[in-house]
Structures are given as structure tokens and as C-alpha cells.
């Protein structure tokens, strides 16, 4: 179907290997469809005992091309579609979100090795896995507020369930955290140095049924977490679900860390910050992951039709001037009615649904 992702069975392990190094393995619609097809086939195959997700290094060994697990989705494709009729973008979101959901409800154990950059779509392909292995090279972020989008691919579910107010901080600021941070807050289930991954994978391939025990045996205590050192400040200053209250708290604090957060937030789309904070509130209330993904599909359809997305992609991805002009330009100018409109349900014929093969939803 595509050589951008390899899906093979190796001694009872279904292997999903991202293979788009020049784009840091960013997901395309074809990649999502190929992953869905493989997972559905393996679901019915008793010979497949476990699933392993990782990325292939660059064929020429260039370390710059081997630095990422998955940097996100194909934003250029989505933006191009958003400038036209949005059909291709909505098709992409449909398949990607179905992949996220399929991974979440999958009956067989899945391990994702998040060794390197893991952002956006990379979060969506790894956080639903039962086991998530971080390393000293892991760089995790949901940076969507910087391009006028929102932390999708399940962000409403996963970020809202992180300890304290970490999820709100990550969603609003798009901050990057490392492997030790991921282990500290439960994004990663295991921390293993990158130099040991090949040996760990070989053991899993030799003994798929021992997957969990093999990871436990090889896990190491991560270095101290910088995020944990700032947890009190995060929980206190990002305590509100209202963006204006967060800004007020940061200004009132006036400390070095708070001032840095203000500077970061000032570069983000005011509209998207408000959407992200409400998304986490709504996602935290959802009773099923499928319901969360249906909500996020509606948000995606709305957000790509608003000027901030096209402008954000222009400034960050295409022109790279990092000087987006947001509409509206301030938090105060983003009305509650505007946010309500973004969260309005789609008409029944447009609503997202899980893959038809998953009759039980989940």
C-alpha cells in the first residue's frame, strides 16, 4: 500500500515501522490506512501475539534523519486542503482518528518505542499503546496552539488525565518535555536508554508473550525530571480552565518561570488556547475514547476553516517567519459564543465514527 510504513509479522509480533525519515516520519493518509489494515488483519490472526511500533533509521545512517519517532501529521496536506474544500483534510482526520481509536481498544498488547521526537500525530500513534517506552532522546510535545490547531489525536482524553494541571500546561503552551518527564507523569510506562533498545526488541521478538516482563526487567530509573521540579508552579498557575485567569495568575506571580510561560503563550493563537483548555474539560468528562474522538473530529472540521490555522501553518511551516497574525489577536476578543460555535456538534451525516469492524465502539 505504501513504503512509508512497513507492516510485517515477525515471529508472532506484528511490527509497525514508520519509514519517512526525511519528514521525521510524519503520518500521511496512506500510512494511517496501512496501519489500520494491518491491525485489523492481525486482530483476527491467532499467530500474532503482540504489536510493536517504532521507526526505521535513515537508510544512509544520517543521524539528523534518525532523530524522530514521529513529528506529527502531514500538516502541509491539511493546510492545502483547508485552502480549498477541506475534503482531503477531513478524510485524513477520519482515518487518523480511527487509527488512534483502534490502537486504544486493541485487544492484543502494543508497545510503542517513542525514541526521539514525538509530537502531534506521533502522540496519537503511541499514547493509546499499553506500553510506551521513552529514552534519553525522547522529545514530547503537543505544539498545535502555535499553528492555530488544537492538541488532537486523543489529546482531550490523554492530557486531561495527566496529574494535576500538567495537561493544561502542555496543551496551552505546547511545551517540550523529555523522556524523564514522560516517565514521571505516566506518558511513558518504561524508561530504557536508547542504546539498549535493539537488544530489548530482539528479546520481545524471541518471546512475544513475555513482552511486559521483558520491559520491566530492562527499565531503568530515569534522571531527575525538570517538569516535576516545576509541578507546584504548574498546578498553581495553570489551575484555571479560563485562559484569562491563567494569564492573570502568571502576571501576579512575576517569577522567572511564570514570565517565561507568559512569553510562550503570547506567541500562540488566542482562539486555540481557549479551544484547547475547553477541549480538556470536555475530554475529561467523556465516558469513552470514541466519544472523545468524535468531539475532536468536530473540532478539527471547525478549526481548519478558521483563519488562524492557515496563518499559523504559513508562519511556522511554509514561510518560517514565526510571526503569525492571529484573528482575533487577543484572548479578550475571543468570545464565548465563538468557542461555543467551534464545539457545536456536526450534523449526523458528518459525524466521525470508529472503524465499522469495531462494532463494540470503545
Secondary structure by P-SEA (a helix, b strand, c coil): ccccbbbbbccccbbbbbccccccccccaaaaaaaaaaaaaaaacccccbbbbbbbcccccccccccccccccaaaaaaaaaaccaaaaaaaaaaaaaaaaaaaacccbbbbcccccccaaaaaacccccbbbbcccbbbbcccccccccccccccccccccccaaaaaaaaccccccaaaaaaaccccccccccaaaaaaaaaaacccaaaaaaaaacccccccccccaaaaaaaccccccaaaaaaaaaaaccaaaaaaaaaaaaccaaaaaaaaaaaaaaaacccaaaaaaaaaaaaaaaaacaaaaaaaaaccccccccccccccccccccaaaaaaaaccccccccccccccccccc
